[in-house]
């Protein structure tokens, strides 16, 4: 046995040297524990790239801590000391090292927070759970903002965050005289545009070891393991940020909602994995983007649109998650209960847009927000898929998916399953939206111009059937009332054809 003063547990999404738990500890007297745990790889069947990414990033971070003077006990998944869960791993470490106290930064996910809440009684030592100050809005601050509001709209939260951080502000007023330039950010893209690529990184020896482990242990998990080019160190994540700002940010705003065949990235940053595991600091990223605008290297609509996603949407969905858990994951306002179609795992469908999103997800563990919201999410909503089943899929397949960010995006934004707590309307759309924002329809065997014929785009009948089935619930929504009126104006025989076509499509799922 050895003895240490404090045992500091660092989780796989806390790979930040300024983490509150590390700031409260002393490298000369305390021990850092990091562990690759079986339970964390299998509570959902994570994409192979996601597991490899996190294991490699964790191993690199352990090396970074050691280089800065920390004593680190690192438990590998295939090592003899691996105990399966956080609680069991801590029990082993506490019995071995007899610390006076356990220090940890609060968990990002409810299930881990619940485990943490029982550790003091389980181990009979003090457990200090510190706030995660890498986020810009604390739980208490978000609750204070939400208290007494009839609606919790992100736009108003975002304005408060702009004022708090000073980002893109001229005194008390927003730069450019308006808070939001989203109306300028809905342009479709064309294939003749220059398409930058996110910076990719050749796997080093540590990453190659992680890849070999994943191939050996998780060969039956979803997704392609190779090629692998994600950043796994802080320096490489910073290089990816610099490449995005230099090459893609100037056109990010214009085309952030666009989709193109064979172009998985367009002008997106693909920085969310690095933000969500702690390799990048969100405020520093936003300040770098603001500096690009102020120096003339990026237009305002691009800088504002990107910063809104970080200090607005990212912070907001975290606030919603902790405000509404537990139970938020089982929200189901529409009562949808169909299982997830198999083609979400295989990509085996004639719908070109869905096939592209799923096969891209399989290859990259990545799809941008419009592919998630308006293709895979939209289809699940229209088809009546159980929102929890879709949540489980998103959490499994995306490299940036941690429950605090993924769950509100799925349950609240994509599926409107919380009844409108988060979103102002259901994000339901027919094939016309996909046709407007992409070139998928031109290569699809279905006809986006038709509604109920056998060759008609499935999104069309499913969309109008969704409007008809839920007209009483959504008819009072100002943003949906017109669509309900249009449905009501259809002749009865057309409504019958819509119902029949939609029923036939659902029966094939």
C-alpha positions in Angstrom: 0.0 0.0 0.0 1.0 3.6 -0.6 -0.4 6.7 0.9 -1.4 10.0 -0.8 -3.0 13.1 0.5 -5.7 13.6 -2.1 -6.9 11.3 -4.9 -7.9 13.4 -8.0 -10.2 11.5 -10.4 -10.1 13.0 -14.0 -12.8 11.8 -16.4 -12.5 11.2 -20.1 -14.3 14.5 -21.0 -12.2 16.6 -18.6 -8.9 16.7 -20.5 -8.1 20.3 -19.4 -5.0 21.2 -17.4 -6.9 24.1 -15.6 -9.7 21.7 -14.5 -11.1 22.7 -11.2 -10.1 19.4 -9.5 -6.5 19.8 -10.6 -6.5 23.4 -9.5 -7.5 22.3 -6.0 -4.7 19.7 -5.8 -1.0 19.7 -5.4 1.3 17.7 -7.7 3.8 17.3 -4.9 1.3 15.5 -2.6 -1.6 14.2 -4.6 -2.3 11.5 -7.1 -4.3 11.8 -10.4 -6.4 8.7 -11.4 -7.5 8.2 -15.0 -9.1 5.0 -16.3 -10.5 3.5 -19.4 -13.5 1.6 -18.2 -15.6 -1.1 -19.7 -18.9 0.4 -18.5 -18.1 3.7 -20.2 -17.5 2.1 -23.6 -20.7 0.0 -23.5 -23.5 1.8 -21.7 -24.3 2.6 -25.3 -22.5 0.9 -28.2 -20.2 3.8 -29.1 -18.8 4.3 -32.6 -15.4 2.8 -32.8 -13.8 6.1 -33.8 -15.3 7.7 -30.7 -13.8 5.1 -28.3 -10.4 5.4 -30.0 -10.5 9.2 -30.0 -11.2 9.4 -26.3 -8.7 6.7 -25.3 -5.9 8.3 -27.3 -6.8 11.8 -26.0 -6.9 10.5 -22.4 -3.5 8.8 -22.8 -2.0 11.9 -24.3 -3.4 14.0 -21.5 -2.0 11.7 -18.9 1.4 12.2 -20.5 0.9 15.9 -20.5 0.1 15.9 -16.8 3.2 13.8 -16.0 5.3 16.2 -18.0 4.1 19.1 -15.9 4.9 17.3 -12.7 1.8 15.3 -11.8 1.9 11.7 -10.5 -0.7 9.9 -12.6 -2.1 6.4 -12.2 -3.5 5.5 -15.6 -5.6 2.3 -16.0 -5.9 0.9 -19.5 -8.9 -1.1 -20.6 -6.8 -4.1 -21.2 -4.7 -3.7 -18.1 -4.8 -5.9 -15.0 -6.0 -3.1 -12.7 -9.2 -2.3 -14.8 -12.3 -2.7 -12.6 -15.1 -1.8 -15.0 -16.9 1.2 -13.4 -15.9 4.5 -11.8 -17.1 3.3 -8.4 -15.2 0.0 -8.5 -12.1 1.6 -9.9 -12.1 4.1 -7.1 -12.7 1.4 -4.5 -9.5 -0.3 -5.7 -7.5 2.9 -5.8 -8.7 4.0 -2.4 -7.8 0.7 -0.9 -4.4 0.8 -2.5 -3.4 4.4 -1.8 -5.5 5.3 1.3 -6.1 9.0 0.4 -7.4 11.4 2.9 -9.9 12.9 0.4 -11.3 12.4 -3.1 -11.4 15.4 -5.4 -13.4 15.5 -8.7 -14.9 18.0 -11.0 -18.6 17.6 -11.4 -19.8 15.1 -14.0 -21.2 16.1 -17.3 -23.8 13.4 -17.4 -26.6 12.6 -14.9 -25.8 8.9 -14.5 -22.2 9.7 -13.5 -23.3 12.5 -11.2 -25.6 10.0 -9.4 -22.7 7.7 -8.9 -20.6 10.6 -7.5 -23.3 11.5 -5.0 -22.9 8.1 -3.3 -19.1 8.0 -3.1 -18.7 9.7 0.3 -20.9 7.1 2.0 -19.4 4.3 -0.1 -15.8 5.1 0.7 -16.1 6.7 4.1 -13.8 9.6 3.1 -14.6 13.2 2.2 -15.5 13.7 -1.4 -15.1 17.2 -2.9 -17.1 17.7 -6.1 -16.1 21.0 -7.7 -18.0 23.0 -10.3 -16.9 22.6 -13.9 -15.8 26.2 -14.6 -14.9 25.4 -18.2 -18.5 26.2 -19.0 -19.4 29.9 -19.0 -22.8 29.5 -17.3 -23.0 27.6 -14.0 -26.0 25.5 -13.0 -27.1 28.2 -10.5 -26.7 31.0 -13.1 -28.9 29.1 -15.6 -31.5 28.3 -13.0 -31.6 32.0 -12.0 -32.0 33.0 -15.7 -34.8 30.4 -16.2 -36.7 31.1 -13.0 -40.1 32.6 -13.6 -39.8 32.6 -17.4 -42.8 31.3 -19.3 -40.6 30.2 -22.2 -36.9 29.4 -22.2 -35.9 30.6 -25.6 -32.2 30.3 -26.5 -32.1 33.7 -28.2 -32.7 35.6 -24.9 -30.2 33.4 -23.1 -27.7 34.1 -25.9 -28.1 37.8 -25.5 -27.4 37.6 -21.8 -24.3 35.5 -22.6 -23.1 38.1 -25.1 -23.4 40.8 -22.5 -21.7 38.6 -19.8 -18.7 37.7 -22.0 -18.4 40.9 -24.0 -18.1 38.9 -27.2 -19.0 40.9 -30.4 -20.2 43.8 -28.3 -19.7 47.6 -28.7 -20.4 48.8 -25.2 -23.9 47.7 -24.4 -24.9 47.1 -28.0 -24.2 44.2 -30.3 -21.7 44.7 -33.1 -23.5 45.5 -36.3 -26.6 46.7 -34.5 -28.3 43.3 -34.3 -27.9 40.2 -32.2 -28.5 37.5 -34.7 -27.5 37.2 -38.4 -29.1 33.8 -38.9 -31.3 35.1 -41.8 -28.1 35.5 -43.8 -26.9 32.0 -43.0 -29.3 29.8 -45.0 -27.7 29.8 -48.5 -27.5 26.5 -50.3 -24.0 25.5 -51.5 -23.0 24.6 -55.0 -20.4 21.9 -56.0 -18.2 24.4 -57.8 -17.3 26.2 -54.5 -13.9 25.6 -53.0 -14.3 23.2 -50.1 -11.7 23.3 -47.4 -11.1 20.2 -45.2 -10.7 20.1 -41.5 -7.0 19.6 -40.5 -6.3 15.9 -40.2 -3.5 14.3 -38.2 -1.6 11.1 -38.8 -1.9 8.7 -35.8 1.2 8.6 -33.6 2.3 5.5 -31.6 -0.1 6.2 -28.8 -3.0 6.6 -31.1 -2.0 3.4 -33.1 -2.1 1.5 -29.8 -5.6 2.8 -29.0 -6.8 1.9 -32.5 -5.4 -1.6 -32.2 -7.2 -2.0 -28.8 -10.5 -0.8 -30.2 -10.2 -3.1 -33.2 -9.6 -6.1 -30.9 -12.2 -5.3 -28.3 -15.0 -3.5 -30.2 -15.0 -5.0 -33.7 -18.7 -5.5 -33.6 -19.5 -1.8 -32.7 -20.9 0.5 -35.3 -18.6 2.5 -37.6 -15.4 2.5 -39.5 -12.3 2.7 -37.4 -9.9 3.7 -40.2 -8.8 6.1 -41.6 -8.4 8.0 -38.4 -7.4 11.7 -38.5 -8.8 13.4 -35.4 -6.7 15.6 -33.1 -5.9 13.9 -29.8 -3.5 16.4 -28.3 -4.1 20.0 -27.2 -1.5 21.3 -29.7 -3.2 19.5 -32.6 -6.7 20.7 -31.5 -5.3 24.2 -31.5 -3.9 23.6 -35.0 -7.3 22.4 -36.1 -8.9 25.6 -34.8 -6.3 27.8 -36.6 -7.0 25.9 -39.9 -10.8 26.4 -39.5 -10.4 30.2 -38.8 -8.0 30.6 -41.7 -9.7 28.5 -44.4 -13.4 27.9 -43.5 -14.7 30.5 -41.1 -15.1 33.2 -43.8 -17.8 31.2 -45.5 -19.1 29.3 -42.5 -22.0 31.6 -42.0 -23.4 31.6 -45.5 -23.5 27.8 -46.0 -23.8 26.4 -42.5 -27.2 24.9 -43.3 -26.2 23.5 -46.7 -25.7 19.8 -47.7 -23.8 18.5 -50.7 -23.3 15.0 -52.1 -19.7 13.9 -51.2 -18.9 16.9 -49.1 -19.3 16.0 -45.4 -17.7 19.1 -44.0 -18.3 22.1 -46.2 -17.3 25.0 -44.0 -18.0 23.5 -40.6 -15.3 23.5 -38.0 -15.5 19.9 -36.6 -14.2 21.3 -33.3 -17.0 20.0 -31.2 -15.2 16.8 -30.2 -12.3 18.8 -28.9 -14.5 21.3 -27.0 -16.6 18.5 -25.5 -13.6 16.5 -24.2 -11.7 19.5 -22.9 -8.9 19.8 -25.5 -10.1 23.3 -26.5 -11.4 26.0 -24.2 -14.8 27.4 -25.5 -14.2 31.1 -24.5 -10.7 31.0 -26.0 -12.2 29.6 -29.2 -14.8 32.3 -29.4 -12.3 35.1 -28.7 -10.1 33.7 -31.6 -13.2 33.8 -33.9 -14.0 37.4 -32.7 -10.4 38.4 -33.4 -10.7 37.1 -36.9 -13.8 39.3 -37.5 -12.3 42.4 -35.9 -9.1 42.0 -38.0 -11.1 41.7 -41.2 -10.4 38.0 -41.8 -14.1 36.9 -41.4 -17.4 38.6 -42.0 -19.7 39.3 -39.1 -22.4 36.8 -40.0 -19.9 34.0 -39.9 -18.3 35.1 -36.6 -21.7 35.7 -35.0 -23.2 32.4 -36.2 -20.3 30.4 -34.9 -20.1 32.2 -31.5 -23.8 31.7 -31.1 -23.4 28.0 -31.4 -20.8 28.0 -28.6 -21.9 30.6 -26.0 -25.6 30.4 -27.0 -26.6 27.0 -28.0 -23.9 24.8 -26.3 -24.3 26.5 -22.9 -28.1 26.7 -23.3 -28.6 23.0 -23.9 -26.4 22.1 -21.0 -28.5 24.3 -18.8 -31.7 22.7 -20.1 -30.2 19.2 -19.4 -29.4 19.9 -15.8 -32.6 21.8 -15.2 -34.8 18.9 -16.4 -33.0 15.8 -15.5 -33.9 13.2 -14.4 -36.7 12.1 -16.6 -36.0 14.5 -19.6 -34.7 11.6 -21.6 -38.1 9.9 -21.5 -40.1 13.0 -22.8 -42.5 12.0 -25.5 -45.1 14.7 -26.2 -46.3 13.2 -29.4 -46.5 9.6 -28.0 -44.3 8.2 -30.8 -43.3 4.6 -30.2 -42.0 3.1 -33.4 -38.6 1.4 -33.3 -35.7 3.0 -35.1 -35.5 1.7 -38.7 -32.6 -0.6 -39.4 -31.2 1.6 -42.1 -30.0 4.1 -39.4 -27.4 1.5 -38.7 -26.8 0.2 -42.3 -27.5 3.1 -44.6 -29.5 0.7 -46.8 -32.2 3.0 -48.0 -33.1 4.5 -51.4 -33.6 7.9 -49.8 -30.4 9.6 -51.0 -30.2 12.2 -48.2 -30.7 9.6 -45.4 -28.3 7.2 -47.0 -25.7 9.9 -47.3 -26.1 11.0 -43.7 -25.9 7.5 -42.3 -23.0 6.3 -44.5 -21.1 9.5 -43.6 -21.8 8.9 -40.0 -20.5 5.3 -40.2 -17.3 6.5 -41.9 -16.5 9.6 -39.9 -18.5 9.5 -36.6 -19.6 12.9 -37.8 -22.5 14.7 -39.5 -23.2 18.4 -39.3 -26.2 19.8 -37.4 -28.5 20.1 -40.4 -27.9 16.5 -41.4 -28.8 15.5 -37.9 -31.8 17.9 -37.5 -33.4 18.0 -40.9 -32.5 14.6 -42.3 -32.1 11.8 -39.8 -34.0 13.7 -37.0 -36.7 15.0 -39.3 -37.4 11.5 -40.8 -37.6 10.0 -37.3 -40.1 12.7 -36.2 -42.3 12.2 -39.3 -42.2 8.4 -39.1 -43.1 8.4 -35.4 -39.9 6.9 -34.0 -39.6 6.6 -30.2 -37.5 9.7 -29.2 -35.5 7.7 -26.7 -34.5 5.2 -29.4 -33.3 8.1 -31.6 -31.5 9.6 -28.6 -29.7 6.3 -28.0 -28.6 6.2 -31.6 -27.2 9.7 -31.7 -25.4 9.1 -28.4 -23.9 6.0 -29.9 -22.8 7.1 -33.3 -21.3 10.6 -33.0 -17.8 11.4 -31.8 -19.0 14.7 -30.1 -22.0 13.1 -28.4 -22.1 13.4 -24.6 -25.5 13.2 -23.1 -25.7 16.7 -21.7 -25.4 18.1 -25.2 -26.9 15.4 -27.3 -30.1 14.7 -25.3 -31.6 18.2 -25.4 -30.7 18.5 -29.1 -32.5 15.2 -29.8 -35.5 15.3 -27.4 -36.1 19.0 -27.4 -34.9 20.4 -30.7 -35.1 17.5 -33.1 -38.2 15.6 -31.8 -40.1 18.3 -30.0 -40.7 15.5 -27.4 -40.5 18.0 -24.5 -43.6 19.7 -25.9 -41.9 23.0 -26.8 -39.8 23.7 -23.7 -36.7 24.1 -25.9 -37.8 24.7 -29.4 -40.4 27.1 -30.7 -41.8 24.7 -33.2 -41.4 21.1 -34.4 -38.6 20.9 -36.9 -40.7 18.9 -39.4 -40.2 19.5 -43.1 -41.1 17.9 -46.4 -38.6 17.0 -49.1 -38.9 20.6 -50.4 -36.6 21.8 -47.6 -34.0 19.1 -48.3 -34.2 19.9 -52.0 -33.7 23.6 -51.3 -30.7 23.1 -49.1 -28.9 20.2 -50.8 -28.3 18.5 -54.1 -29.3 15.0 -52.8 -32.7 15.0 -54.5 -31.1 15.1 -58.0 -29.5 11.7 -57.4 -32.4 10.1 -55.5 -34.7 7.5 -57.0 -37.7 9.2 -55.4 -39.3 12.3 -56.9 -39.3 15.2 -54.5 -42.1 16.9 -56.5 -44.6 14.2 -55.9 -46.6 13.6 -52.7 -48.5 10.3 -52.7 -47.4 8.3 -55.8 -45.3 5.2 -55.3 -42.2 7.1 -56.6 -42.9 10.1 -54.4 -40.3 11.3 -51.8 -41.3 9.6 -48.5 -40.7 12.8 -46.6 -43.7 14.4 -48.4 -46.5 12.1 -47.4 -45.0 11.5 -44.0 -44.8 15.3 -43.4 -48.4 16.0 -44.3 -49.6 12.9 -42.3 -47.6 14.3 -39.3 -49.5 17.6 -39.7 -52.8 15.8 -39.9 -52.2 13.4 -37.0 -51.0 16.1 -34.7 -53.1 19.0 -35.9 -54.8 19.5 -32.6 -51.5 19.8 -30.7 -49.6 21.9 -33.2 -52.5 24.0 -34.7 -52.1 26.6 -32.0 -48.4 27.1 -32.6 -48.0 30.3 -34.6 -45.2 28.8 -36.7 -47.2 25.7 -37.6 -50.8 27.1 -37.9 -50.5 27.9 -41.6 -49.4 24.3 -42.4 -52.4 23.0 -40.5 -54.7 25.3 -42.5 -53.1 24.0 -45.7 -53.6 20.4 -44.7 -57.2 21.2 -43.8 -57.7 22.7 -47.2 -56.8 19.4 -49.0 -59.8 17.6 -50.4 -60.8 14.6 -48.3 -59.6 12.1 -51.0 -56.1 13.8 -50.9 -56.0 13.5 -47.2 -56.9 9.8 -47.6 -54.1 9.3 -50.1 -51.7 11.0 -47.7 -52.7 8.7 -44.8 -52.5 5.6 -46.9 -49.2 6.4 -48.4 -47.8 7.3 -44.9 -49.2 4.1 -43.4 -47.6 2.1 -46.3 -44.2 3.7 -45.7 -44.3 3.2 -42.0 -45.2 -0.5 -42.5 -42.0 -1.0 -44.5 -39.8 0.4 -41.7 
